[in-house]
Amino acid sequence: MFLLPILFSGSFLLAQPYVQSHRLSFNTSSKELAPAFYKNGLVFCSDRKKDVFPSYVDMNNSQFTNLYRTDQKKPGKFDNPVLLSKELTTFLYEGPSCFSNDGNTIYFTRSIDISAGKKNKQREDTTFGIFSATLVRGKWTNITPFRYNKPGSHTGYPCLSEDGKQLFFCSDDGDGLGGYDIYISRWNNGYWGEPENLGKNVNTDKNEVFPFLHQSGRLYFASRGHHQQNDLEIYYTVSENGTWQKPVALESPYNSAGDDYGLIINPSMDTGYFVSDREGTADIFSAYSSIPTFLNCSPQEENEYCFVFYEPNNSELDTTVLAYEWDLGDGTKIRKLQAEHCYSKTGTYLVQLNVVDLLTNEVALNQASDSFLVEDVEQPYVTTSDTIIVGQELTMNARKTYLKNFEVSGYFWDFGDGYRSSGEEVKHAFLYPGTYQIQLGVSGKKADPGIADPKTCSTRQIVVIQSRQ
């Protein structure tokens, strides 16, 4: 008997981020600020004393910061920092920076009138702007001022989008809403276009600084104006139909009772770096997810119990008193040589192809008989709604997960908006409309201590919409 089943198609609580943090080992009693991703490590600012140039101080008798580089040899372990470049180091101020995706272009903040620093060792104020430079044969060259630096104003904190076509930055040029505002300039025809203020949803009459655009489209920044206290807190926003939405404050460990700012996050959103003075001085902290990382997840398949049964070696009976009849094992009988049937549940069914006597309705001959297994697709399975309203709590569970020879030890969720959770059933609310890929990862218990934990994953798409009211 040849029995071929063919599948046919019939058919507001914010989740706690599972994040831990710790102070990086290269911090000193001096200030370490503004981490930026660079190659396999970080570039940051520090006012630590350097031996290459004389020490110059600001009006508070504090040394100006310079750019330092540290390479990461293994996760969480960094080399001792060194000056990023002698070509980029001056007597005065080098501040927050960012790099092109290939690492060959830098945008950085620096004092505009660097020659004035050579005349006296103390400056009452230093107007700073954004500069760019390119890496040529190991040296930073072609140092060029940003065309929108303004005399008497401070322009800095650059952030470059991954494709290099958007430059976010901050300025107190007086045309904004007050303090430092965040602006965006777009690359067009070989030039940076006229800056646009991100608007009142993002900018306030106080300082908004340290923008960072993640690949997901989230813009992270720090602000003094979106809460009652006067400390810097970290927020994120997204652009919806060209409008930046109301910012959302991050939870602990990113924000604390002190100043917290300068957050950057890697593409997979499982590791980030930020600055905080929670331990007394401005230091760089790492933040990392305790949720395991799952890669190459397949889209979730829906379980269909519908099949087509036929026996190719048989032909139609040349008689009017006999007929083929499929007995599909669940009480269903179909008098056809080819039968379509949907089972109501999984199980093992005895499927028979009989020849019946049409006059007596009795089986004249059993043509074929076999056990037929109906089972779910082997995969982690997310049960939830397809559509949800912004701010409405969504329940998701993994109870229909089906994995053979797999003893589950944990369920791990990535909601696609930067938040993660764990457990067989979870709840989450989305704060912005959009389409999100929910990832369900499942880890198993390993049979051999020398073998890595088995794990697998799948994704399911949901749509988050604004309230219809």
Backbone torsions as a table, in degrees:
resi	resn	phi	psi	omega
1	MET	NA	136.9	175.2
2	PHE	-115.2	110.5	-176.8
3	LEU	-115.0	108.3	-176.8
4	LEU	-112.3	105.5	173.5
5	PRO	-81.2	126.5	179.8
6	ILE	-115.8	121.7	178.7
7	LEU	-68.6	129.4	175.6
8	PHE	-127.2	153.7	-172.9
9	SER	-90.2	107.2	172.5
10	GLY	-95.6	-0.2	-171.3
11	SER	-144.5	NA	NA
12	PHE	NA	109.8	172.6
13	LEU	-125.3	128.4	179.3
14	LEU	-84.5	128.5	-178.6
15	ALA	-61.9	139.9	177.5
16	GLN	-67.1	127.5	175.7
17	PRO	-73.7	128.2	-179.6
18	TYR	-81.9	78.8	-172.7
19	VAL	-128.5	137.2	173.1
20	GLN	-116.6	159.8	-179.2
21	SER	-143.0	156.6	171.7
22	HIS	-155.2	155.1	-179.7
23	ARG	-74.7	130.0	-177.1
24	LEU	-72.0	150.5	-170.5
25	SER	-71.5	-21.7	-176.2
26	PHE	-82.9	-2.4	176.9
27	ASN	-64.2	151.6	179.4
28	THR	-126.9	-172.6	174.6
29	SER	-73.7	-11.4	173.2
30	SER	-82.1	-179.6	179.9
31	LYS	-87.3	136.2	170.8
32	GLU	-121.0	125.3	-169.2
33	LEU	-136.6	163.6	163.5
34	ALA	50.7	63.1	175.6
35	PRO	-64.7	145.6	175.9
36	ALA	-139.1	139.6	176.9
37	PHE	-69.1	133.3	176.4
38	TYR	-148.2	114.4	-179.1
39	LYS	52.0	-120.9	-177.2
40	ASN	-99.3	18.3	-177.7
41	GLY	-149.2	-144.4	-176.9
42	LEU	-132.1	150.5	164.8
43	VAL	-115.3	138.6	-179.1
44	PHE	-147.4	171.3	177.5
45	CYS	-102.5	146.6	174.8
46	SER	-152.8	147.6	174.6
47	ASP	-100.9	19.9	175.4
48	ARG	-60.3	148.2	-177.7
49	LYS	-68.0	135.4	179.4
50	LYS	-117.5	155.5	-176.5
51	ASP	-95.3	-15.9	-172.5
52	VAL	-73.7	-38.6	-176.1
53	PHE	-125.3	155.8	174.3
54	PRO	-59.7	156.3	-178.7
55	SER	-89.3	122.0	176.4
56	TYR	-114.0	148.8	-172.3
57	VAL	-126.4	159.7	177.5
58	ASP	-90.9	-169.6	-175.1
59	MET	-66.6	-17.6	176.5
60	ASN	-96.3	14.2	180.0
61	ASN	64.1	26.1	176.6
62	SER	-101.7	143.4	178.9
63	GLN	-69.1	147.1	175.0
64	PHE	-72.4	153.0	179.8
65	THR	-84.2	154.8	171.9
66	ASN	-131.1	169.4	-176.4
67	LEU	-91.3	130.6	178.4
68	TYR	-123.2	155.8	-179.7
69	ARG	-125.0	140.7	172.8
70	THR	-138.3	133.2	-180.0
71	ASP	-93.7	146.2	179.1
72	GLN	-100.9	114.1	-177.9
73	LYS	-83.6	-35.0	173.6
74	LYS	-150.0	162.4	-172.8
75	PRO	-49.8	122.7	176.6
76	GLY	82.5	-3.4	-176.8
77	LYS	-115.5	118.8	-175.7
78	PHE	-118.3	148.2	175.3
79	ASP	-70.9	167.3	172.9
80	ASN	-63.2	132.8	-177.0
81	PRO	-67.3	149.9	173.4
82	VAL	-132.9	160.3	175.2
83	LEU	-55.2	135.9	179.3
84	LEU	-60.9	-44.2	-175.2
85	SER	-164.7	134.3	173.3
86	LYS	-66.8	-31.7	-178.6
87	GLU	-66.2	-27.5	-177.0
88	LEU	-97.5	-3.0	-175.6
89	THR	-97.3	127.5	-178.7
90	THR	-122.5	-175.2	178.8
91	PHE	-72.9	-22.7	-173.7
92	LEU	-109.8	-120.4	-162.9
93	TYR	-109.6	124.8	164.0
94	GLU	-119.8	124.8	-172.3
95	GLY	-122.9	-150.7	-173.3
96	PRO	-48.9	142.9	-174.6
97	SER	-138.7	170.7	171.8
98	CYS	-154.2	166.4	-173.3
99	PHE	-132.6	152.3	172.3
100	SER	-66.8	164.5	-175.3
101	ASN	-60.8	-31.1	179.6
102	ASP	-89.1	-2.3	177.5
103	GLY	78.4	7.2	-175.2
104	ASN	-99.8	-2.5	175.7
105	THR	-130.6	134.3	177.5
106	ILE	-118.7	139.9	166.7
107	TYR	-114.0	126.9	-174.6
108	PHE	-144.5	160.9	179.9
109	THR	-96.0	137.1	176.0
110	ARG	-154.6	160.2	174.4
111	SER	-60.7	135.8	-177.4
112	ILE	-74.0	-45.4	-177.4
113	ASP	-97.8	75.0	-175.7
114	ILE	-72.9	-21.3	-179.8
115	SER	-69.5	-26.4	-178.8
116	ALA	-66.7	-24.9	-179.3
117	GLY	-67.0	-20.3	-179.1
118	LYS	-79.8	-13.9	-175.8
119	LYS	-86.5	-32.4	175.2
120	ASN	-150.1	154.9	-173.8
121	LYS	-89.2	6.8	175.9
122	GLN	-137.1	132.8	-179.3
123	ARG	-119.0	130.2	177.6
124	GLU	-67.8	-32.5	179.3
125	ASP	-157.4	152.9	175.6
126	THR	-131.7	114.2	174.4
127	THR	-72.7	128.4	-179.1
128	PHE	-119.9	157.8	179.8
129	GLY	-141.9	-176.6	179.2
130	ILE	-99.9	137.5	176.2
131	PHE	-129.0	157.4	174.6
132	SER	-124.6	157.3	176.2
133	ALA	-151.7	158.2	179.9
134	THR	-120.2	147.9	-179.4
135	LEU	-91.8	117.3	-179.4
136	VAL	-128.5	117.2	179.6
137	ARG	49.1	45.8	173.6
138	GLY	83.4	0.7	-179.7
139	LYS	-125.9	142.3	178.1
140	TRP	-82.2	121.4	-175.5
141	THR	-130.7	179.1	175.4
142	ASN	55.5	50.7	179.6
143	ILE	-70.8	119.3	-170.6
144	THR	-130.1	131.2	177.6
145	PRO	-73.9	147.2	175.1
146	PHE	-66.2	134.7	-172.4
147	ARG	-66.4	-13.6	-178.9
148	TYR	-107.1	13.5	167.0
149	ASN	-61.3	139.8	-178.3
150	LYS	-123.6	134.1	176.9
151	PRO	-59.1	135.1	178.5
152	GLY	82.1	-4.6	177.7
153	SER	-118.0	161.4	178.2
154	HIS	-106.3	126.0	178.5
155	THR	-129.6	126.8	-176.1
156	GLY	-172.1	-159.4	179.7
157	TYR	57.4	51.8	-175.2
158	PRO	-71.6	149.6	175.0
159	CYS	-143.7	123.4	-176.8
160	LEU	-103.7	134.8	175.8
161	SER	-68.3	162.0	-175.5
162	GLU	-59.4	-36.3	-179.1
163	ASP	-84.7	-0.5	177.3
164	GLY	74.7	12.0	-174.9
165	LYS	-106.1	-2.5	176.9
166	GLN	-130.9	131.3	177.3
167	LEU	-121.0	114.2	173.6
168	PHE	-93.6	144.2	178.4
169	PHE	-158.5	175.2	-178.7
170	CYS	-122.4	148.9	179.0
171	SER	-153.6	148.3	174.6
172	ASP	-113.3	38.2	-169.9
173	ASP	-69.7	-1.7	176.8
174	GLY	93.2	-13.2	178.0
175	ASP	-90.5	-0.7	-177.2
176	GLY	-94.7	-155.6	-175.5
177	LEU	-92.7	-6.3	-179.4
178	GLY	128.3	144.9	-176.4
179	GLY	61.6	-149.4	174.7
180	TYR	-88.1	130.1	173.0
181	ASP	-110.1	156.9	176.7
182	ILE	-96.3	133.7	-179.6
183	TYR	-123.9	163.4	173.3
184	ILE	-130.4	136.5	173.5
185	SER	-123.1	139.0	-176.3
186	ARG	-111.9	139.4	179.7
187	TRP	-77.5	124.5	-177.2
188	ASN	-149.7	123.9	177.4
189	ASN	54.9	39.2	175.0
190	GLY	83.0	9.4	-180.0
191	TYR	-138.2	155.8	171.0
192	TRP	-81.9	128.7	-177.1
193	GLY	-77.4	171.3	-178.9
194	GLU	-56.2	129.6	-177.8
195	PRO	-64.1	146.0	176.6
196	GLU	-119.0	130.9	175.2
197	ASN	-69.9	137.1	-177.4
198	LEU	-71.1	-10.3	172.5
199	GLY	99.1	175.0	-171.8
200	LYS	-70.9	-20.9	176.3
201	ASN	-66.8	-29.5	-178.4
202	VAL	-101.2	-52.4	-173.6
203	ASN	-88.4	145.7	179.4
204	THR	-126.9	-170.2	177.3
205	ASP	-82.4	2.6	175.9
206	LYS	-113.2	-163.3	-172.2
207	ASN	-87.4	130.6	166.4
208	GLU	-118.1	119.8	-170.7
209	VAL	-141.5	172.6	176.2
210	PHE	55.4	58.2	175.3
211	PRO	-71.2	146.7	174.7
212	PHE	-146.5	118.9	179.9
213	LEU	-94.8	116.1	177.3
214	HIS	-83.8	156.9	-179.6
215	GLN	-59.5	-24.3	179.7
216	SER	-71.7	-12.6	-175.8
217	GLY	101.3	-6.5	176.1
218	ARG	-73.2	135.3	172.9
219	LEU	-107.4	113.7	176.5
220	TYR	-92.7	146.0	177.1
221	PHE	-161.2	170.3	176.8
222	ALA	-114.1	147.7	-176.2
223	SER	-147.1	148.3	168.3
224	ARG	-101.7	-8.1	-169.1
225	GLY	-102.9	-3.3	-177.0
226	HIS	-100.9	11.8	177.7
227	HIS	-151.3	173.7	-173.2
228	GLN	-77.0	-33.1	-179.4
229	GLN	-74.5	168.5	-177.8
230	ASN	-100.5	7.9	-179.6
231	ASP	-84.8	160.1	175.1
232	LEU	-78.1	132.4	174.5
233	GLU	-126.2	155.0	-177.4
234	ILE	-95.1	133.9	-179.3
235	TYR	-130.6	168.1	166.9
236	TYR	-138.6	156.1	176.1
237	THR	-143.5	165.5	174.9
238	VAL	-133.2	157.1	178.2
239	SER	-95.3	124.9	179.1
240	GLU	-122.2	114.1	-178.1
241	ASN	54.9	40.2	176.0
242	GLY	83.8	0.5	-179.7
243	THR	-116.9	128.0	176.9
244	TRP	-74.9	130.1	-172.7
245	GLN	-82.6	168.7	179.0
246	LYS	-58.9	128.9	-174.9
247	PRO	-68.2	154.3	176.9
248	VAL	-116.2	129.6	178.9
249	ALA	-78.1	136.9	175.7
250	LEU	-75.8	155.3	179.8
251	GLU	-92.2	-179.5	173.7
252	SER	-61.7	143.6	12.3
253	PRO	-92.5	4.5	-177.6
254	TYR	-67.8	-48.7	-179.5
255	ASN	-101.1	144.2	-178.5
256	SER	-139.9	-168.3	178.1
257	ALA	-76.0	-12.6	179.6
258	GLY	-98.7	-162.4	175.2
259	ASP	-81.9	129.6	178.5
260	ASP	-132.5	131.3	-172.1
261	TYR	-168.3	175.8	173.3
262	GLY	69.8	33.4	-177.5
263	LEU	-74.4	133.1	168.7
264	ILE	-128.2	146.9	-175.7
265	ILE	-135.7	138.8	-178.6
266	ASN	-71.0	166.2	-174.2
267	PRO	-56.9	-37.5	-178.5
268	SER	-80.5	-2.8	176.7
269	MET	60.5	29.7	176.3
270	ASP	-109.4	-6.2	178.1
271	THR	-143.4	135.4	177.5
272	GLY	-143.3	170.8	178.2
273	TYR	-137.7	140.7	-179.9
274	PHE	-151.0	169.4	-178.0
275	VAL	-109.7	140.9	176.6
276	SER	-151.8	146.9	173.2
277	ASP	-105.0	24.1	-177.3
278	ARG	-61.7	-19.5	178.3
279	GLU	-109.0	18.2	172.1
280	GLY	113.6	-34.4	177.5
281	THR	-137.6	162.5	-177.8
282	ALA	-69.8	115.9	-179.1
283	ASP	-130.9	159.1	176.5
284	ILE	-94.5	129.5	177.8
285	PHE	-113.7	150.6	169.9
286	SER	-99.6	150.5	174.8
287	ALA	-130.3	130.6	-176.2
288	TYR	-143.2	147.6	-177.7
289	SER	-80.9	138.2	174.8
290	SER	-87.3	-2.1	176.2
291	ILE	-79.9	131.2	178.7
292	PRO	-59.3	152.5	177.7
293	THR	-91.1	134.1	178.4
294	PHE	-120.9	130.8	-176.6
295	LEU	-117.6	158.5	174.3
296	ASN	55.4	49.0	-180.0
297	CYS	-78.9	137.4	179.0
298	SER	-90.3	147.8	175.3
299	PRO	-60.8	140.7	179.8
300	GLN	-63.9	135.4	175.6
301	GLU	-98.8	142.3	176.6
302	GLU	-80.3	142.3	179.6
303	ASN	-78.7	117.3	178.3
304	GLU	-116.1	129.3	-179.6
305	TYR	-108.2	30.9	-177.4
306	CYS	-107.3	134.6	-174.1
307	PHE	-143.1	162.5	172.3
308	VAL	-114.5	126.1	179.2
309	PHE	-111.2	133.1	174.7
310	TYR	-157.1	159.1	-179.9
311	GLU	-120.8	101.7	-171.9
312	PRO	-67.0	-19.4	-176.8
313	ASN	-83.2	-7.2	179.7
314	ASN	-102.5	151.4	174.9
315	SER	-120.7	168.5	-179.1
316	GLU	-59.9	141.9	-180.0
317	LEU	-72.7	133.1	-179.7
318	ASP	-89.9	62.9	-177.5
319	THR	-160.7	156.4	177.7
320	THR	-102.4	-2.7	-177.4
321	VAL	-109.2	-8.3	178.8
322	LEU	-121.9	151.0	179.3
323	ALA	-152.8	152.2	173.8
324	TYR	-77.9	142.7	177.1
325	GLU	-141.5	125.6	174.6
326	TRP	-89.1	126.0	169.6
327	ASP	-103.4	109.1	-168.4
328	LEU	-91.7	8.9	167.9
329	GLY	85.3	-6.3	178.2
330	ASP	-119.1	22.1	-178.4
331	GLY	94.2	-5.7	-178.6
332	THR	-92.5	131.8	175.3
333	LYS	-128.0	133.2	-177.3
334	ILE	-130.1	123.9	-177.9
335	ARG	-92.5	78.6	175.1
336	LYS	-151.3	156.8	174.6
337	LEU	-73.9	-27.6	175.4
338	GLN	-122.5	125.5	-174.3
339	ALA	-122.5	135.7	173.0
340	GLU	-107.2	133.7	-176.1
341	HIS	-153.9	142.4	174.9
342	CYS	-113.2	122.4	174.9
343	TYR	-80.9	152.4	-178.5
344	SER	-86.3	-17.5	-178.7
345	LYS	-159.5	169.5	178.4
346	THR	-72.9	161.8	178.0
347	GLY	154.3	177.7	176.1
348	THR	-106.5	124.4	-173.9
349	TYR	-120.5	139.8	173.7
350	LEU	-85.2	110.5	-177.8
351	VAL	-103.8	127.8	-178.2
352	GLN	-128.4	142.6	170.8
353	LEU	-109.1	113.7	-176.6
354	ASN	-114.4	157.1	167.3
355	VAL	-104.2	121.3	-175.3
356	VAL	-112.6	151.0	174.8
357	ASP	-85.7	118.0	-175.4
358	LEU	-69.7	-20.3	179.6
359	LEU	-80.0	-37.2	-176.4
360	THR	-107.2	-12.1	-174.8
361	ASN	60.5	20.6	177.6
362	GLU	-99.2	154.4	179.3
363	VAL	-73.1	120.4	177.5
364	ALA	-89.3	-30.4	-177.6
365	LEU	-157.7	134.6	172.3
366	ASN	-91.6	109.2	-175.3
367	GLN	-77.3	-38.3	-178.0
368	ALA	-160.8	154.4	-179.4
369	SER	-154.5	135.6	-179.2
370	ASP	-161.7	153.3	173.3
371	SER	-80.7	136.7	-177.8
372	PHE	-125.9	124.0	-176.9
373	LEU	-94.8	124.4	172.9
374	VAL	-107.3	117.2	-177.3
375	GLU	-139.6	162.0	176.8
376	ASP	-71.5	160.0	172.5
377	VAL	-63.7	135.9	-179.4
378	GLU	-76.2	105.8	-174.1
379	GLN	-173.5	157.0	163.7
380	PRO	-66.5	138.2	-172.5
381	TYR	-127.6	125.6	178.9
382	VAL	-98.1	120.4	173.6
383	THR	-103.9	118.0	-179.4
384	THR	-168.1	179.1	176.9
385	SER	-77.8	153.8	177.0
386	ASP	-80.3	-27.5	-176.1
387	THR	-133.8	141.7	-179.5
388	ILE	-143.3	155.1	179.1
389	ILE	-92.5	144.7	177.7
390	VAL	-50.7	130.9	177.3
391	GLY	83.9	-11.7	179.9
392	GLN	-82.3	136.0	-178.3
393	GLU	-72.6	129.1	-178.2
394	LEU	-110.2	130.1	176.6
395	THR	-97.8	132.5	177.6
396	MET	-129.9	138.0	176.3
397	ASN	-136.5	160.3	-176.4
398	ALA	-114.1	20.4	-172.8
399	ARG	-66.2	-23.6	179.7
400	LYS	-91.2	11.2	174.7
401	THR	-60.2	134.5	-179.8
402	TYR	-131.5	114.3	-179.5
403	LEU	-139.4	119.0	179.6
404	LYS	-73.2	145.4	174.1
405	ASN	50.6	40.8	-174.5
406	PHE	-138.1	109.6	177.7
407	GLU	-90.9	106.3	-173.8
408	VAL	-68.3	131.8	175.9
409	SER	-112.0	-15.0	179.5
410	GLY	-172.5	147.1	175.0
411	TYR	-112.9	132.9	-175.1
412	PHE	-132.6	134.9	-171.8
413	TRP	-119.2	137.9	169.2
414	ASP	-123.1	117.1	-172.7
415	PHE	-84.4	-1.3	176.8
416	GLY	81.1	3.1	179.3
417	ASP	-121.9	18.0	178.8
418	GLY	97.2	-4.7	-179.5
419	TYR	-110.9	147.6	-179.1
420	ARG	-132.8	163.5	177.7
421	SER	-158.2	-179.8	179.0
422	SER	-144.7	160.0	179.7
423	GLY	121.5	159.8	-179.4
424	GLU	-68.3	-32.5	175.7
425	GLU	-130.4	134.8	-178.5
426	VAL	-135.9	163.3	176.2
427	LYS	-129.4	143.5	-178.9
428	HIS	-156.5	147.6	175.0
429	ALA	-120.1	135.7	178.9
430	PHE	-96.0	135.6	-173.6
431	LEU	-95.7	-11.0	179.1
432	TYR	-133.0	147.5	175.3
433	PRO	-69.8	159.5	178.7
434	GLY	148.1	-178.9	177.0
435	THR	-105.3	127.2	-174.8
436	TYR	-121.9	142.0	174.5
437	GLN	-96.8	110.1	176.0
438	ILE	-83.3	126.7	178.6
439	GLN	-110.1	127.3	173.9
440	LEU	-112.2	115.5	176.3
441	GLY	-106.6	140.4	-179.4
442	VAL	-125.0	126.9	175.3
443	SER	-105.7	150.9	-178.9
444	GLY	-121.1	167.3	177.1
445	LYS	-82.6	132.8	-177.5
446	LYS	-84.9	144.3	-179.8
447	ALA	-84.5	-26.8	-176.9
448	ASP	-122.4	127.4	179.9
449	PRO	-57.5	-24.6	-178.1
450	GLY	-85.1	-1.3	-177.8
451	ILE	-109.4	140.8	179.7
452	ALA	-64.6	154.8	178.1
453	ASP	-57.5	130.6	175.6
454	PRO	-70.0	145.1	176.8
455	LYS	-156.7	154.8	178.7
456	THR	-151.2	169.4	-174.5
457	CYS	-157.6	163.3	173.6
458	SER	-149.1	167.0	-179.9
459	THR	-127.3	151.7	174.6
460	ARG	-139.0	138.8	-176.7
461	GLN	-94.6	136.4	171.8
462	ILE	-129.9	157.0	-179.7
463	VAL	-114.6	129.1	178.2
464	VAL	-108.3	124.6	-175.0
465	ILE	-120.5	159.6	174.3
466	GLN	-72.2	154.6	176.0
467	SER	-59.9	141.7	-179.4
468	ARG	-77.1	-7.4	179.7
469	GLN	-71.5	NA	NA
